[in-house]
Amino acid sequence: MRTATLQRHTNETKIDVSVNLDGTGRYDMKTGIGFLDHMLDQLARHSLCDMTVRCDGDLHIDDHHSTEDVGIAIGMAVKQALGDKRGVTRYGACLLPMDETLSRVVIDFSGRPFLVWRTDFPTHKIGTFDTELVREWFQGFASASGATLHAETFYGANSHHIAESLFKGLARAMRQAVEIDPRQANAIPSTKGTLGGGDANG
């Protein structure tokens, strides 16, 4: 089983995360931010990765630190669970409709973190949640997991739908990327023979 359990504690947030890449999509999220919990539920359910997240953050300031740091912590756990990435498919892509919204998310667990973000929200808030924090979560996840991650929304009118389409799109792309490829189950999917990052090509 490809699993990871870790703690990430700072002066701003105290986060505990567990991830099982070979799970069934079970989730147990308690970040103190209702909308973020809802998005993380979607991430686990549609990636088929079991996830538990606990976050005690400085919500008396705002949701920023907790949202960003949860993205970082989940990214760290996914990276740890992937190990040397032997046998993984590595790449994943999803074109995800959500009512009037259409988004595309593409991921490469290359070891070279990079985020391309082409999404705009028609409102600044989803309930009490700042929509700008969706990008902060994705940036934290991409950086910590060592993933090249492209996310874009082609069209959409509802901010909730846009955010949810991106998290579900990531989940489906991640599900593909972390799957073991039966044709190369003992090989690292790179001509370099490693996916540790830092190189120009993979």
Backbone bond lengths (Angstrom), bond angles and torsions (degrees), N, CA, C in turn:
res aa  C-N    CA-C-N  psi(-1)  N-CA   C-N-CA  omega(-1)  CA-C   N-CA-C  phi
1 M - - - 1.457 - - 1.525 109.65 -
2 R 1.315 115.95 132.85 1.458 120.95 -179.85 1.531 107.97 -93.87
3 T 1.316 115.48 97.86 1.450 121.42 -173.16 1.520 110.63 -128.65
4 A 1.326 115.13 161.75 1.462 121.03 174.30 1.520 108.38 -153.65
5 T 1.316 115.19 141.69 1.462 122.35 173.48 1.516 106.89 -133.79
6 L 1.322 116.08 129.04 1.464 118.38 -177.65 1.515 111.31 -150.13
7 Q 1.321 113.79 161.71 1.454 122.88 173.93 1.521 108.58 -117.79
8 R 1.325 115.24 140.06 1.461 120.74 172.46 1.523 106.98 -132.25
9 H 1.336 115.30 102.30 1.451 120.96 -175.31 1.524 109.89 -115.69
10 T 1.321 116.39 126.06 1.457 122.78 176.04 1.524 108.60 -130.60
11 N 1.326 116.45 -177.12 1.464 120.00 176.49 1.525 112.12 -70.34
12 E 1.348 116.56 -15.10 1.460 121.02 -177.11 1.521 113.58 -102.41
13 T 1.326 116.61 -33.49 1.463 120.51 -177.94 1.525 110.73 -145.47
14 K 1.311 114.96 149.78 1.466 121.87 171.58 1.526 106.53 -123.72
15 I 1.332 115.69 112.93 1.465 121.30 -171.39 1.520 110.34 -124.54
16 D 1.314 116.14 134.05 1.462 123.79 172.76 1.524 107.73 -121.38
17 V 1.326 115.71 129.95 1.466 121.48 -175.59 1.521 110.02 -134.55
18 S 1.311 116.09 139.22 1.469 120.68 167.52 1.524 108.35 -131.31
19 V 1.328 115.08 141.64 1.464 122.11 -176.60 1.524 109.11 -137.39
20 N 1.319 115.65 137.65 1.460 122.65 172.14 1.519 107.50 -127.18
21 L 1.329 116.89 107.16 1.461 121.23 -176.94 1.523 112.53 -67.22
22 D 1.316 117.22 -21.11 1.463 121.69 -177.83 1.522 111.26 -106.39
23 G 1.316 115.85 37.30 1.446 120.86 -176.83 1.512 113.45 -91.92
24 T 1.323 114.71 -155.05 1.460 121.42 -178.72 1.532 111.87 -125.28
25 G 1.332 116.26 8.29 1.454 119.90 179.45 1.508 114.26 92.69
26 R 1.328 117.73 21.15 1.465 120.25 177.49 1.526 109.33 -74.88
27 Y 1.334 116.06 147.23 1.461 119.26 -176.44 1.519 110.91 -145.34
28 D 1.328 113.97 150.91 1.466 121.55 176.75 1.524 106.13 -152.02
29 M 1.328 116.80 95.04 1.460 123.03 -172.44 1.526 110.82 -113.00
30 K 1.307 116.02 128.87 1.461 121.54 173.93 1.528 107.75 -142.60
31 T 1.330 115.29 90.59 1.462 120.78 -179.61 1.519 112.46 -104.00
32 G 1.319 117.75 -10.03 1.446 121.32 -173.29 1.521 113.03 86.31
33 I 1.344 116.17 -2.80 1.467 121.97 179.73 1.519 107.49 -121.47
34 G 1.320 116.91 107.29 1.462 120.95 -173.12 1.512 114.02 -56.87
35 F 1.326 117.52 -45.32 1.460 119.53 -177.60 1.519 111.31 -67.08
36 L 1.335 117.25 -39.57 1.465 119.85 178.00 1.516 110.46 -63.47
37 D 1.328 117.71 -42.22 1.467 120.08 176.50 1.529 110.51 -56.45
38 H 1.323 116.54 -42.83 1.466 121.55 -179.77 1.522 110.80 -61.76
39 M 1.324 117.64 -41.79 1.469 121.06 179.39 1.537 110.71 -68.30
40 L 1.319 116.86 -39.72 1.464 119.88 179.84 1.520 111.52 -69.22
41 D 1.330 116.97 -33.17 1.468 119.94 172.67 1.528 109.97 -57.52
42 Q 1.336 116.70 -43.74 1.462 121.09 179.32 1.529 111.10 -64.56
43 L 1.337 115.72 -40.43 1.466 120.01 -179.88 1.519 111.10 -59.58
44 A 1.318 116.69 -47.15 1.458 120.47 -179.78 1.524 111.43 -68.01
45 R 1.323 116.49 -48.34 1.465 120.51 -174.70 1.513 112.20 -60.06
46 H 1.319 117.33 -43.26 1.461 120.24 -173.73 1.529 113.58 -90.08
47 S 1.324 117.93 -13.33 1.470 120.14 173.64 1.519 111.30 -90.39
48 L 1.339 116.72 -13.85 1.464 123.74 -172.85 1.526 112.11 62.78
49 C 1.335 115.99 22.67 1.456 121.16 173.94 1.526 108.11 -99.19
50 D 1.326 116.93 124.43 1.458 119.36 175.33 1.527 108.92 -69.97
51 M 1.326 117.33 135.05 1.462 121.22 -178.74 1.523 110.91 -141.18
52 T 1.322 114.83 137.03 1.455 122.38 169.22 1.516 107.99 -125.86
53 V 1.323 116.58 130.32 1.468 121.22 -179.49 1.523 109.02 -133.32
54 R 1.320 115.41 131.29 1.452 122.54 171.18 1.527 107.48 -125.77
55 C 1.323 116.17 129.13 1.460 120.19 179.42 1.523 109.77 -135.79
56 D 1.320 115.67 126.86 1.459 122.86 172.40 1.526 106.13 -115.86
57 G 1.327 116.37 99.41 1.454 120.48 -173.22 1.511 113.62 -119.40
58 D 1.328 115.07 176.03 1.464 121.87 -177.10 1.529 110.99 -83.42
59 L 1.317 115.38 62.13 1.471 120.75 -177.21 1.529 112.51 -69.15
60 H 1.322 117.43 -11.93 1.461 119.75 174.41 1.532 110.92 -68.60
61 I 1.341 116.47 -18.16 1.469 121.07 174.99 1.527 108.80 -88.08
62 D 1.336 116.07 -66.35 1.472 122.74 170.95 1.519 107.60 -172.14
63 D 1.324 117.08 -169.97 1.472 121.34 -176.39 1.527 113.50 -88.43
64 H 1.336 116.87 -1.54 1.464 119.79 -169.36 1.529 112.82 -61.60
65 H 1.340 116.68 -57.01 1.460 119.41 -174.94 1.522 112.02 -60.14
66 S 1.320 116.79 -42.74 1.463 119.75 -178.70 1.523 111.29 -64.45
67 T 1.328 116.94 -44.00 1.463 120.29 -178.46 1.525 111.04 -64.16
68 E 1.318 116.59 -50.19 1.464 120.44 -179.20 1.520 111.49 -62.83
69 D 1.329 116.91 -45.26 1.461 120.12 -175.92 1.519 112.72 -69.90
70 V 1.329 117.47 -31.31 1.466 119.45 174.10 1.526 109.85 -65.37
71 G 1.325 117.93 -39.98 1.458 120.76 175.05 1.518 111.57 -59.48
72 I 1.331 115.94 -43.62 1.467 120.82 178.41 1.524 110.74 -63.00
73 A 1.328 116.88 -46.85 1.464 120.66 -176.23 1.527 111.85 -64.81
74 I 1.334 117.30 -42.30 1.469 119.66 177.22 1.523 109.96 -64.91
75 G 1.331 117.58 -40.63 1.457 120.85 177.09 1.512 111.79 -60.24
76 M 1.328 116.94 -43.47 1.466 121.30 177.69 1.524 110.88 -60.53
77 A 1.328 116.46 -42.60 1.466 120.45 -178.69 1.521 111.52 -66.66
78 V 1.338 116.78 -41.55 1.466 120.10 177.81 1.523 110.34 -63.05
79 K 1.319 116.84 -43.58 1.466 120.40 178.89 1.522 111.12 -60.69
80 Q 1.326 116.82 -43.64 1.458 121.18 179.04 1.525 110.90 -63.71
81 A 1.336 116.47 -42.97 1.465 120.25 -178.78 1.529 112.01 -66.57
82 L 1.330 117.17 -30.62 1.471 120.66 179.50 1.526 112.30 -71.89
83 G 1.324 117.88 -22.05 1.462 120.68 179.54 1.520 111.61 60.35
84 D 1.324 116.11 -130.62 1.473 119.26 179.23 1.527 112.16 -86.03
85 K 1.341 116.77 4.62 1.471 124.62 175.97 1.526 112.89 68.27
86 R 1.296 116.08 19.30 1.461 120.40 178.48 1.523 110.42 -60.62
87 G 1.325 115.98 126.50 1.449 121.89 174.76 1.513 116.03 86.26
88 V 1.338 118.32 -9.07 1.466 118.72 -176.34 1.524 111.42 -74.20
89 T 1.313 115.31 155.25 1.463 120.57 176.14 1.519 110.85 -67.07
90 R 1.316 117.10 -32.13 1.461 126.68 174.58 1.524 113.83 81.98
91 Y 1.321 118.30 -47.10 1.458 122.35 -177.54 1.526 110.74 -104.25
92 G 1.328 115.28 148.46 1.459 120.14 173.88 1.515 109.85 -153.00
93 A 1.325 116.08 150.57 1.465 120.75 -179.37 1.519 109.19 -148.25
94 C 1.335 115.25 146.81 1.459 119.80 178.59 1.518 109.84 -147.53
95 L 1.313 115.30 132.63 1.461 123.46 170.13 1.520 105.54 -104.45
96 L 1.340 116.79 112.92 1.462 120.90 -166.63 1.526 111.79 -118.77
97 P 1.348 117.67 115.49 1.464 120.45 173.55 1.525 110.88 -88.56
98 M 1.318 116.03 142.41 1.468 121.68 172.53 1.520 106.61 -141.60
99 D 1.318 115.65 94.73 1.465 121.69 -175.21 1.530 110.04 54.48
100 E 1.344 117.82 -116.18 1.475 120.31 -175.43 1.533 112.58 -82.54
101 T 1.328 117.36 -2.43 1.469 122.88 -173.14 1.522 111.05 -103.38
102 L 1.345 115.68 143.43 1.458 121.30 173.20 1.521 108.66 -134.31
103 S 1.332 115.86 122.21 1.464 121.80 179.56 1.515 110.47 -127.48
104 R 1.323 114.64 156.32 1.473 120.96 176.55 1.524 108.63 -128.98
105 V 1.336 115.47 133.08 1.458 121.71 176.95 1.527 108.15 -128.94
106 V 1.323 115.78 130.14 1.466 122.41 -179.22 1.526 107.73 -129.55
107 I 1.333 116.23 134.50 1.468 119.85 -176.45 1.524 111.00 -133.20
108 D 1.326 115.11 146.55 1.458 123.52 173.81 1.521 106.78 -136.05
109 F 1.324 116.96 115.18 1.463 120.52 176.23 1.528 108.86 -80.09
110 S 1.313 114.21 67.75 1.461 123.32 -171.83 1.511 113.20 -83.90
111 G 1.343 117.34 -18.80 1.454 120.05 -170.23 1.514 112.36 88.08
112 R 1.340 116.71 -1.32 1.460 121.88 179.82 1.534 108.13 -117.26
113 P 1.317 117.33 97.07 1.464 119.74 -174.87 1.518 112.60 -68.08
114 F 1.334 115.14 131.71 1.465 120.91 178.07 1.518 107.72 -161.75
115 L 1.326 116.04 136.13 1.453 120.69 177.70 1.523 109.57 -120.80
116 V 1.325 116.06 126.09 1.458 122.58 167.84 1.517 106.41 -107.97
117 W 1.327 117.05 123.48 1.454 122.20 -172.36 1.522 109.24 -125.31
118 R 1.300 116.84 113.27 1.457 122.05 178.82 1.527 109.33 -127.61
119 T 1.293 114.11 70.90 1.469 121.35 -177.36 1.521 109.14 -142.51
120 D 1.305 115.60 135.87 1.460 121.88 173.57 1.525 108.85 -124.95
121 F 1.321 115.32 144.98 1.461 121.02 178.15 1.531 109.46 -108.38
122 P 1.319 117.86 137.34 1.465 120.33 -179.37 1.527 113.34 -73.99
123 T 1.335 117.22 -15.18 1.466 120.58 178.44 1.525 109.01 -129.08
124 H 1.327 116.21 159.87 1.469 121.08 178.09 1.520 112.27 -86.84
125 K 1.312 116.99 -14.64 1.461 121.05 -176.56 1.522 110.80 -133.39
126 I 1.335 115.61 147.62 1.457 123.31 164.38 1.526 104.23 -119.11
127 G 1.321 116.57 99.21 1.458 119.52 -168.32 1.520 108.63 66.58
128 T 1.336 116.56 -116.90 1.463 120.95 176.16 1.524 112.29 -102.90
129 F 1.320 117.37 1.73 1.472 122.31 -174.79 1.528 110.31 -89.85
130 D 1.338 116.86 130.10 1.461 121.54 178.78 1.525 109.84 -75.07
131 T 1.333 117.22 123.93 1.467 120.14 -177.11 1.526 112.31 -64.92
132 E 1.334 118.44 -25.57 1.463 120.08 178.60 1.529 111.99 -63.47
133 L 1.329 117.30 -18.71 1.459 120.91 -178.68 1.521 112.86 -76.14
134 V 1.329 117.83 -15.66 1.468 119.64 175.83 1.525 109.24 -61.10
135 R 1.334 115.47 -45.95 1.466 118.87 177.69 1.521 111.23 -62.66
136 E 1.327 117.98 -39.61 1.463 120.88 179.93 1.524 110.88 -61.42
137 W 1.335 117.14 -38.77 1.466 119.62 177.83 1.529 110.01 -64.40
138 F 1.330 116.76 -46.72 1.463 120.34 -179.11 1.523 111.29 -63.32
139 Q 1.336 117.73 -39.16 1.453 120.76 177.88 1.521 111.20 -63.09
140 G 1.330 116.52 -44.43 1.453 120.21 178.00 1.520 112.37 -61.90
141 F 1.332 116.47 -43.18 1.461 120.46 179.84 1.524 111.47 -64.37
142 A 1.330 117.19 -46.50 1.475 121.03 -179.03 1.519 110.50 -61.22
143 S 1.327 117.03 -45.61 1.465 120.95 -177.26 1.523 111.29 -63.20
144 A 1.328 116.58 -46.49 1.457 120.38 -174.16 1.519 113.35 -76.31
145 S 1.319 117.39 -30.74 1.473 120.33 -179.37 1.525 112.02 -85.39
146 G 1.333 117.06 -12.10 1.466 120.18 -177.42 1.510 112.15 72.63
147 A 1.330 116.34 34.92 1.464 120.40 -176.26 1.522 111.07 -106.42
148 T 1.319 115.13 143.29 1.458 120.90 163.84 1.518 106.20 -86.32
149 L 1.332 116.46 122.25 1.458 121.04 -169.87 1.524 109.86 -134.07
150 H 1.319 115.90 122.14 1.465 122.17 177.53 1.527 107.91 -114.46
151 A 1.335 116.11 126.51 1.461 121.11 -179.91 1.519 109.07 -133.76
152 E 1.318 115.84 127.86 1.464 119.05 178.33 1.521 110.16 -147.13
153 T 1.318 114.50 147.74 1.452 121.61 175.53 1.520 108.60 -112.78
154 F 1.313 116.44 122.01 1.464 121.07 -177.93 1.520 111.15 -74.62
155 Y 1.344 115.82 -40.80 1.455 120.63 176.83 1.518 109.27 -164.66
156 G 1.333 115.10 157.51 1.453 121.12 179.94 1.510 109.80 171.04
157 A 1.314 116.70 147.86 1.454 121.64 -177.22 1.523 113.09 -116.31
158 N 1.321 117.51 -15.46 1.455 122.54 -175.18 1.524 109.45 -114.33
159 S 1.322 117.36 120.78 1.465 121.03 -175.06 1.524 112.53 -61.43
160 H 1.321 117.42 -38.31 1.461 120.77 177.50 1.533 110.11 -61.19
161 H 1.313 116.55 -45.46 1.467 120.22 179.74 1.524 111.44 -63.75
162 I 1.322 116.79 -39.12 1.464 120.12 179.74 1.524 110.32 -62.92
163 A 1.330 117.00 -49.65 1.463 120.40 179.70 1.523 111.38 -60.80
164 E 1.324 116.53 -44.82 1.464 120.03 -177.31 1.525 111.20 -66.78
165 S 1.325 117.20 -36.29 1.467 119.30 178.29 1.529 110.83 -64.76
166 L 1.326 117.34 -33.11 1.468 120.77 179.26 1.527 111.27 -72.21
167 F 1.318 117.64 -43.69 1.467 119.64 179.12 1.528 111.22 -67.81
168 K 1.331 117.10 -40.98 1.465 119.20 176.76 1.524 111.02 -67.01
169 G 1.336 116.45 -38.40 1.460 120.13 177.13 1.516 111.37 -62.01
170 L 1.338 116.55 -43.23 1.461 119.73 176.29 1.519 110.60 -61.50
171 A 1.316 116.55 -42.59 1.461 120.38 -179.07 1.526 111.35 -58.96
172 R 1.322 116.11 -47.25 1.465 120.07 -178.42 1.526 111.56 -68.01
173 A 1.328 116.93 -38.12 1.466 120.08 177.31 1.525 110.29 -66.77
174 M 1.316 116.45 -41.09 1.458 121.16 179.31 1.521 110.91 -65.23
175 R 1.320 116.10 -39.27 1.466 120.24 178.16 1.524 110.90 -56.64
176 Q 1.323 117.08 -43.57 1.466 121.05 177.07 1.523 110.97 -64.62
177 A 1.336 115.40 -47.24 1.462 120.60 -170.26 1.525 113.47 -67.12
178 V 1.339 117.52 -34.12 1.462 119.45 -176.55 1.524 112.60 -90.24
179 E 1.332 117.85 -6.86 1.461 120.57 177.91 1.535 110.50 -62.32
180 I 1.320 115.16 145.51 1.459 120.26 174.31 1.523 108.75 -78.65
181 D 1.327 115.85 126.63 1.457 122.23 178.87 1.525 108.47 -83.30
182 P 1.332 118.55 113.36 1.468 119.93 -176.30 1.523 113.84 -61.82
183 R 1.322 117.43 -19.96 1.471 120.23 -179.68 1.526 112.81 -81.83
184 Q 1.349 116.42 -14.65 1.465 118.89 178.32 1.526 110.38 -146.64
185 A 1.318 114.93 49.33 1.459 120.55 -173.10 1.521 113.45 -64.29
186 N 1.318 118.33 -21.20 1.464 121.27 -178.90 1.520 113.00 -110.58
187 A 1.334 116.39 11.60 1.460 119.84 -176.67 1.523 110.67 -115.39
188 I 1.314 115.85 149.09 1.454 121.70 172.74 1.523 107.59 -86.63
189 P 1.343 118.25 125.85 1.462 121.07 -172.32 1.531 113.31 -76.66
190 S 1.323 115.00 66.81 1.465 121.28 178.38 1.519 108.80 -159.78
191 T 1.318 117.24 142.20 1.461 120.57 176.54 1.521 111.78 -68.16
192 K 1.354 116.51 -19.53 1.468 119.65 177.68 1.525 111.71 -75.71
193 G 1.331 116.33 -22.11 1.451 120.03 -175.86 1.514 113.57 84.54
194 T 1.345 116.38 6.04 1.456 121.12 177.39 1.521 109.06 -151.37
195 L 1.323 116.42 151.33 1.467 121.56 175.28 1.519 109.50 -126.73
196 G 1.324 114.72 50.47 1.443 119.61 -178.61 1.498 114.90 -88.12
197 G 1.340 117.50 -11.30 1.455 120.95 -179.62 1.505 111.89 91.93
198 G 1.340 114.45 169.60 1.446 120.98 176.35 1.506 114.85 93.12
199 D 1.328 118.21 -9.00 1.452 121.69 179.82 1.525 110.15 -106.41
200 A 1.321 115.53 157.45 1.454 120.20 -175.88 1.517 112.40 -77.13
201 N 1.302 117.71 -25.18 1.456 120.53 -175.34 1.524 109.93 -127.59
202 G 1.343 114.41 157.43 1.463 119.16 178.90 1.493 111.26 -143.89
